[in-house]
Amino acid sequence: MLSKAAGLVAAIAMIQLGIPAVPSAQATASPNTPKGSAYALIPAGSRVAAPDFTITDLNGETMALSKFRGKVVLLDFWAVDCAGCKVEIPWYVAFDQAYRDRGLALIGIDMYGESPDMVKTFMEKAHMNYRVAIGNDALGERFHVEEMPLTLLIDRSGQIALSHAGIVDKTEFEKVIQELLQ
């Protein structure tokens, strides 16, 4: 029941962002998406631009999403106190280590308004060596963050290629990252 509700929330968020809701992963899977893949990239011609934002990360540096053009961006809306987020973060750390040199950039946005010290402590323990900032309601509204974790993959041209609410399937998600990096 909960997974159906999560799917409904994700579909509503995608529609509000202008991302076409896909009835099944195979319905619009690109030719490179493995058969049976849990995730289908939004076809390139149907993708919409990710809303740009500028935010100060936890190192005090200004970061604009648009400055990541030319890279594949994994944009993760998460929180220290989010159980599902804690499951995914080690996978994202591994993706960062494996694919950074191939053009993957990770951005984590803490959405519970947890203190910077609390987030930094968590980042250190989790070996998160990518950019992290504390989000706000306005940013959450722009990306329709209604549940966490919410993970977006943004292609090299700044278009949303995939949006997923809930815990990703590590193996299948890595396959779509690899596809975007080609």
DRENDO-1510 file (C-alpha; in Angstrom, 1 decimal, always signed):
<recs>
REC; n; res; u; v; w
REC; 1; MET; +0.0; +0.0; +0.0 .
REC; 2; LEU; +2.8; +2.4; +0.9 .
REC; 3; SER; +4.7; +1.7; -2.3 .
REC; 4; LYS; +1.5; +2.5; -4.3 .
REC; 5; ALA; +1.2; +5.8; -2.4 .
REC; 6; ALA; +4.8; +6.6; -3.1 .
REC; 7; GLY; +4.3; +5.9; -6.8 .
REC; 8; LEU; +1.3; +8.2; -6.9 .
REC; 9; VAL; +3.2; +11.0; -5.1 .
REC; 10; ALA; +6.1; +10.6; -7.6 .
REC; 11; ALA; +3.7; +10.6; -10.6 .
REC; 12; ILE; +2.0; +13.8; -9.3 .
REC; 13; ALA; +5.4; +15.5; -8.7 .
REC; 14; MET; +6.6; +14.5; -12.2 .
REC; 15; ILE; +3.4; +15.9; -13.8 .
REC; 16; GLN; +3.8; +19.2; -11.8 .
REC; 17; LEU; +7.4; +19.4; -13.0 .
REC; 18; GLY; +6.3; +18.8; -16.5 .
REC; 19; ILE; +7.9; +15.4; -16.6 .
REC; 20; PRO; +5.7; +12.8; -18.4 .
REC; 21; ALA; +4.5; +10.1; -16.2 .
REC; 22; VAL; +5.5; +6.7; -17.6 .
REC; 23; PRO; +3.0; +3.8; -17.1 .
REC; 24; SER; +5.8; +1.2; -17.2 .
REC; 25; ALA; +9.5; +1.1; -17.4 .
REC; 26; GLN; +9.5; -0.8; -20.7 .
REC; 27; ALA; +7.0; +1.6; -22.4 .
REC; 28; THR; +9.6; +4.2; -23.0 .
REC; 29; ALA; +12.9; +2.5; -22.3 .
REC; 30; SER; +15.7; +3.7; -24.6 .
REC; 31; PRO; +17.3; +1.1; -26.8 .
REC; 32; ASN; +20.3; +0.9; -24.3 .
REC; 33; THR; +18.1; +0.3; -21.2 .
REC; 34; PRO; +18.5; -3.4; -20.2 .
REC; 35; LYS; +15.3; -5.5; -20.6 .
REC; 36; GLY; +13.5; -5.6; -17.3 .
REC; 37; SER; +15.2; -2.5; -16.0 .
REC; 38; ALA; +13.3; -0.9; -13.1 .
REC; 39; TYR; +14.0; +2.6; -14.5 .
REC; 40; ALA; +13.5; +4.0; -17.9 .
REC; 41; LEU; +15.1; +7.3; -18.8 .
REC; 42; ILE; +12.7; +10.0; -20.0 .
REC; 43; PRO; +13.2; +10.1; -23.8 .
REC; 44; ALA; +15.6; +13.0; -24.7 .
REC; 45; GLY; +12.9; +14.8; -26.7 .
REC; 46; SER; +10.5; +14.7; -23.8 .
REC; 47; ARG; +12.8; +15.9; -21.0 .
REC; 48; VAL; +12.3; +19.3; -19.3 .
REC; 49; ALA; +15.0; +21.6; -17.9 .
REC; 50; ALA; +15.8; +21.2; -14.3 .
REC; 51; PRO; +14.9; +24.3; -12.4 .
REC; 52; ASP; +18.1; +26.2; -11.7 .
REC; 53; PHE; +19.0; +27.3; -8.2 .
REC; 54; THR; +21.9; +28.9; -6.4 .
REC; 55; ILE; +22.6; +27.8; -2.9 .
REC; 56; THR; +25.5; +27.9; -0.4 .
REC; 57; ASP; +27.0; +24.5; +0.4 .
REC; 58; LEU; +28.2; +23.4; +3.8 .
REC; 59; ASN; +31.7; +24.6; +2.9 .
REC; 60; GLY; +30.4; +28.1; +2.4 .
REC; 61; GLU; +30.8; +28.1; -1.4 .
REC; 62; THR; +28.0; +29.2; -3.7 .
REC; 63; MET; +26.8; +26.5; -6.0 .
REC; 64; ALA; +24.5; +26.9; -9.0 .
REC; 65; LEU; +22.9; +23.9; -10.6 .
REC; 66; SER; +23.5; +25.5; -14.1 .
REC; 67; LYS; +27.3; +25.4; -13.4 .
REC; 68; PHE; +27.1; +21.6; -13.7 .
REC; 69; ARG; +26.1; +21.6; -17.4 .
REC; 70; GLY; +28.2; +19.1; -19.2 .
REC; 71; LYS; +28.0; +16.7; -16.3 .
REC; 72; VAL; +25.4; +14.1; -15.4 .
REC; 73; VAL; +24.1; +15.3; -12.0 .
REC; 74; LEU; +22.6; +13.0; -9.4 .
REC; 75; LEU; +20.5; +15.5; -7.3 .
REC; 76; ASP; +19.5; +13.9; -4.0 .
REC; 77; PHE; +17.0; +15.4; -1.7 .
REC; 78; TRP; +17.6; +13.7; +1.7 .
REC; 79; ALA; +17.9; +14.2; +5.4 .
REC; 80; VAL; +20.1; +12.8; +8.2 .
REC; 81; ASP; +17.0; +11.6; +10.0 .
REC; 82; CYS; +15.5; +9.9; +6.9 .
REC; 83; ALA; +15.8; +6.1; +7.1 .
REC; 84; GLY; +15.6; +5.5; +3.4 .
REC; 85; CYS; +18.2; +8.2; +2.8 .
REC; 86; LYS; +20.6; +6.4; +5.1 .
REC; 87; VAL; +20.2; +3.2; +3.0 .
REC; 88; GLU; +21.0; +5.1; -0.3 .
REC; 89; ILE; +23.9; +7.3; +0.7 .
REC; 90; PRO; +26.6; +4.6; +0.8 .
REC; 91; TRP; +25.5; +3.7; -2.8 .
REC; 92; TYR; +25.8; +7.3; -3.8 .
REC; 93; VAL; +29.2; +7.6; -2.2 .
REC; 94; ALA; +30.3; +4.6; -4.3 .
REC; 95; PHE; +28.8; +6.1; -7.5 .
REC; 96; ASP; +30.7; +9.3; -6.8 .
REC; 97; GLN; +33.9; +7.4; -6.4 .
REC; 98; ALA; +33.3; +5.2; -9.5 .
REC; 99; TYR; +32.0; +7.8; -11.9 .
REC; 100; ARG; +33.3; +11.2; -10.9 .
REC; 101; ASP; +36.1; +11.0; -13.5 .
REC; 102; ARG; +33.6; +10.1; -16.2 .
REC; 103; GLY; +31.4; +13.2; -15.6 .
REC; 104; LEU; +29.1; +12.3; -12.7 .
REC; 105; ALA; +28.5; +15.1; -10.2 .
REC; 106; LEU; +26.5; +14.5; -7.0 .
REC; 107; ILE; +24.7; +17.2; -5.1 .
REC; 108; GLY; +22.9; +16.4; -1.8 .
REC; 109; ILE; +20.3; +18.7; -0.5 .
REC; 110; ASP; +19.3; +18.2; +3.2 .
REC; 111; MET; +15.6; +19.0; +3.4 .
REC; 112; TYR; +14.8; +18.6; +7.1 .
REC; 113; GLY; +16.6; +21.9; +8.0 .
REC; 114; GLU; +19.0; +19.9; +10.3 .
REC; 115; SER; +21.9; +22.0; +11.6 .
REC; 116; PRO; +25.0; +22.3; +9.5 .
REC; 117; ASP; +27.0; +20.7; +12.3 .
REC; 118; MET; +24.7; +17.7; +12.4 .
REC; 119; VAL; +24.8; +17.3; +8.6 .
REC; 120; LYS; +28.6; +17.7; +8.5 .
REC; 121; THR; +29.0; +15.0; +11.2 .
REC; 122; PHE; +26.8; +12.6; +9.3 .
REC; 123; MET; +28.7; +13.4; +6.0 .
REC; 124; GLU; +32.0; +12.7; +7.7 .
REC; 125; LYS; +30.8; +9.3; +9.0 .
REC; 126; ALA; +29.3; +8.4; +5.7 .
REC; 127; HIS; +32.4; +9.5; +3.7 .
REC; 128; MET; +30.3; +11.9; +1.6 .
REC; 129; ASN; +32.9; +13.8; -0.5 .
REC; 130; TYR; +30.4; +15.6; -2.7 .
REC; 131; ARG; +28.6; +18.9; -2.5 .
REC; 132; VAL; +25.9; +19.2; +0.2 .
REC; 133; ALA; +23.7; +22.1; +1.2 .
REC; 134; ILE; +20.8; +22.7; +3.5 .
REC; 135; GLY; +17.7; +23.2; +1.4 .
REC; 136; ASN; +14.6; +25.3; +2.1 .
REC; 137; ASP; +10.9; +25.2; +1.5 .
REC; 138; ALA; +11.2; +27.3; -1.7 .
REC; 139; LEU; +13.7; +24.8; -3.2 .
REC; 140; GLY; +11.6; +21.9; -2.1 .
REC; 141; GLU; +8.5; +23.5; -3.8 .
REC; 142; ARG; +10.5; +24.0; -7.1 .
REC; 143; PHE; +11.3; +20.3; -7.2 .
REC; 144; HIS; +8.0; +19.1; -5.6 .
REC; 145; VAL; +9.8; +17.4; -2.8 .
REC; 146; GLU; +6.9; +15.7; -1.0 .
REC; 147; GLU; +8.7; +12.7; +0.3 .
REC; 148; MET; +12.3; +11.6; +0.7 .
REC; 149; PRO; +14.5; +10.4; -0.6 .
REC; 150; LEU; +13.8; +12.1; -3.9 .
REC; 151; THR; +16.5; +11.5; -6.5 .
REC; 152; LEU; +16.8; +13.1; -9.9 .
REC; 153; LEU; +19.3; +12.3; -12.7 .
REC; 154; ILE; +19.9; +15.4; -14.8 .
REC; 155; ASP; +21.6; +14.9; -18.2 .
REC; 156; ARG; +24.6; +16.8; -19.5 .
REC; 157; SER; +22.4; +19.4; -21.1 .
REC; 158; GLY; +20.6; +20.2; -17.8 .
REC; 159; GLN; +17.4; +18.2; -18.6 .
REC; 160; ILE; +15.7; +15.9; -16.1 .
REC; 161; ALA; +16.3; +12.4; -17.3 .
REC; 162; LEU; +14.8; +10.5; -14.4 .
REC; 163; SER; +13.0; +11.3; -11.1 .
REC; 164; HIS; +12.6; +8.7; -8.4 .
REC; 165; ALA; +10.8; +9.1; -5.0 .
REC; 166; GLY; +11.7; +6.4; -2.5 .
REC; 167; ILE; +14.7; +4.2; -2.2 .
REC; 168; VAL; +16.3; +3.4; -5.5 .
REC; 169; ASP; +17.4; -0.1; -6.6 .
REC; 170; LYS; +21.1; +0.2; -6.5 .
REC; 171; THR; +22.0; -2.1; -9.4 .
REC; 172; GLU; +19.3; -0.8; -11.8 .
REC; 173; PHE; +20.0; +2.8; -10.9 .
REC; 174; GLU; +23.7; +2.4; -11.6 .
REC; 175; LYS; +22.8; +1.1; -15.0 .
REC; 176; VAL; +20.9; +4.2; -15.9 .
REC; 177; ILE; +23.8; +6.4; -14.6 .
REC; 178; GLN; +26.1; +4.5; -16.9 .
REC; 179; GLU; +23.7; +5.0; -19.8 .
REC; 180; LEU; +23.6; +8.7; -19.2 .
REC; 181; LEU; +27.4; +8.9; -18.9 .
REC; 182; GLN; +27.9; +7.3; -22.4 .
</recs>
